[in-house]
Amino acid sequence: MTWQTFAFLIVAGTAFTLSGRRFATLYRLMTAQTGKAPEVKDIGKRVQTAIVNVLGQKAVLKDTWIGVAHTAIFWGFLVISLGTVEQFLMTLHSGASFEFIGAGPYSLFIMSQDFFTGLVLLGVLFAAYRRLVVRPKHLGQSNDANNVLLFTGGLMVSIFLMNAFHVLGSHPDYESSFFISKSLAAAMTGLNLDDTAYHGLYTAFKWIHMLLVLGFAVYIPGSKHLHIVAAGPNTFLRKLEREKGMSTINFEDENLTQYGVANINQMSWKDALDLYSCTECGRCQSLCPAWNTEKPLSPKNLIVDLKKNLHTNKPAILEGKTDQITHVIDEKVTEDVIWACTSCRACEVACPVFIEHTDKIYDIRRNLVMMESRFPAEVQAVFKNMETNGTPWAFSPSERANWAEGLEVKTLAEAGSAADIDVLLWVGCAGAYDDRNKKVLQSFVSLLKKAQVKFAILGTEETCTGDAARRIGNEYLFQTLAKTNVDTLNRYEVKKIVTACPHCFNTLKNEYKDLGGNYDVVHHSQFIAQMISSGKLKPQKALDETVTFHDSCYLGRWNNVYEQPRAVLGSIPKVNLVEMRQHHDQGLCCGAGGGRMWMEEHHGTRINVARSEQAIETGAKTVATSCPFCITMISDGMKTKDMADKIQVRDIAELIDSSTN
Amino acid sequence: MNLYVCIKQVPDTETKIKVNGDGSGIDTAGIKWIMSSYDEFGVEEALRLKEKTPGATVTVVSAGPDRVIETLRTALAMGADNAIHVELPETADSAMTAKAIAGTLKKEAKVDLVFFGKEALDVAASQVPQLVAAHLGIPAVTVVCGIEYAGSNLKCKREIEGGSFEMVEVAAPVVIAGSKGLNEPRYATLPNIMKAKKKEVKAVKLADIGVSASDQKIKMKNLQLPPPKQAGKKIDGDAGVQAQQLAQALHNEAKVI
């Protein structure tokens, strides 16, 4: 045994033991989570998404420049790891070289090592330039990140120096394959040392490289760089569809005594894996409406702080001392952080490793509301209104159909049964009670009549879908309302539903399934698009002006409906449709989702004003919306900006109604 | 410490009130019932006091038809320990209600504090708290918007005319009729809602407490809705003309001067 083999056995043994223990602890911590994780199905699709997004780096490449740098580093590390394996093996046994693959292939292998080392070094230099010189706001300052750059940069530099001195000291057969290191070697000849000295330097840099690798292995489990291990599995285990419903709590389960997350260990193992996967790139933060209007919530910080909470409580969790686990609400993750979320899911769209930030927020809200009765004071009236009157606003259920007076709209009770109609029109609380949105419903009814669609409403039998209650965390109230609606809809054997409210749309379509409600639900933008493409509606009157479309989060990011509302607007003769600075899945929320419609905005500037400013920038005379909350919020924003008399905020149904005969 | 809260079930404030066929009361069909919001202050105050007083219990009492049990459960869900349902007919007036509640409380082992709301959201008579106190022979402090407790002594802040306040010192047993400002009533937690569903509600029959139909002093003969609100009228012109026209309108149209 050479001294190198001996030393390596000791150092590598120690490093792998330390690293292995730290990883094992992380694994135990993850599997000690008590919350219910979603089922893992569709393995084929999962393999596919892992290939596309891990090997193909698709999600990472959405941010082009750093995406390219990351892809270079990622692929470089995969290839260079092979060289490191060879290096370790050869340190253990000098004959363990990969040369057995043949001179030609081995030469290629060497070339690839040199090439990717150079590529990674370029990637690291770019990343360092970006982080230390450009300093994008969402990255923040992080010693951990700087350490990771030092490690990765150090690894590459040590490889190059090692190879250069190898060339100088040993003149290997495959010398020419070191096409980068060779140039470095040429520059080093000025040192005028003999072969033994060069060989000594080679050994020194080889050890520096090996120690860096081993040190990094120990460092990684405690670092954000843990993503290199966690992000792959997290991508494989991601929610496959963009459409999703929140998880449904089974209140019949008598063993269930804790609703939502009060302590970090009550999250699921998948939530823990989410925390492990975060590499603090800040893309979520830079797209977050709350963060961008100076609210205390940053989705990045939320994940980082929850991870800290998990680590702080590690001993208590692993020793099963659940009573010693501290509350998930702490000085970092404050109640204000949790209530600032508009559930717009921009963070989830932005995340390259498919972390689901909002689920954590809903789970924490569920505990705060249902277990501890802690929520913004103004929400209590909303809950009470929903409980007694089936609407977040203070209106009587007996007045629910008043908006349709004089329109000759039949209720399903009057129409007979669902078999006698083409589609049920789900009005929603805003359409029923809010004066501005009543007009939207009236326009939509006008369109349905123009297209001779047979439809009916539930009238006073409709009640709030419970979306806001659910987002705020009152799952119990949500289910009470949802069950009432599911009973009514199933009693009439309703098959197809159209609604002008994306929140009702999402709830009816994605969330009633778990409670026995299966319907074909379409948003009115989709329905109008269909009426136009089938020729039932023919927009004729021109709208010779610039129009910009504001994406509703629950239509776009929650349900992938981006094109139909634009197609609808595009069908109006002469209309000039322009996009705002942020649009489609990068769109900025109006500020009303996640129950924020009914909460005061105490921190920072107003989200609806920020969005209205983006609309004003386009020079549009009309902002087209497709959601009752958006129309309210953007209209208010325009009033704040003193633009209410210059820019109209109108629903797409109103615009098409004006354009059709 | 035995704390009692008397609560009334009233129609939700968004209800469109209709008079029943014979004008003896309102049509209760389709009404969503809630706890009178002033009574919620009473429940909250009792619960807060209980939380800082070891061994204290909170009992909620409601008089009315069977449907008031639902409102008792709301109070149980907020955290009350026990509930008593006094079986009172729909038509009962303040006198009968007060006698029934007082009769029920007299049968209890010990009564330290009895909380009410200052008035009910529906008829706003502001009668029952004082009448109950009279029946029990204990003092009543009404329109209370703040209480400091020192053992069995209470310092109550009362809202009085002209936007001013007065402080009243009183010793238990006492009736307190709470008002806005006393506290912010809580929203029940789900575990408490679940527990409340299983709690027993004790029923008290009028015969057991010596109350009969003759205790009802007021009978509704011809209840009417207020006339629909007329549109307001704007008087233009300079101050002199406006004053003149206003005086004329008050004299000729409103007939108040």
Interface residues (C-beta under 8 A of the other chain):
Chain A: T257 Y259 V369 M370 M371 E372 S373 F375 A377 Q380 F383 K384 N385 T388 N389 A394 F395 S396 P397 S398 E399 Y476
Chain B: D12 T13 E14 T15 K16 G30 K32 I34 E184 R186 Y187 A188 T189 L190 P191 I193
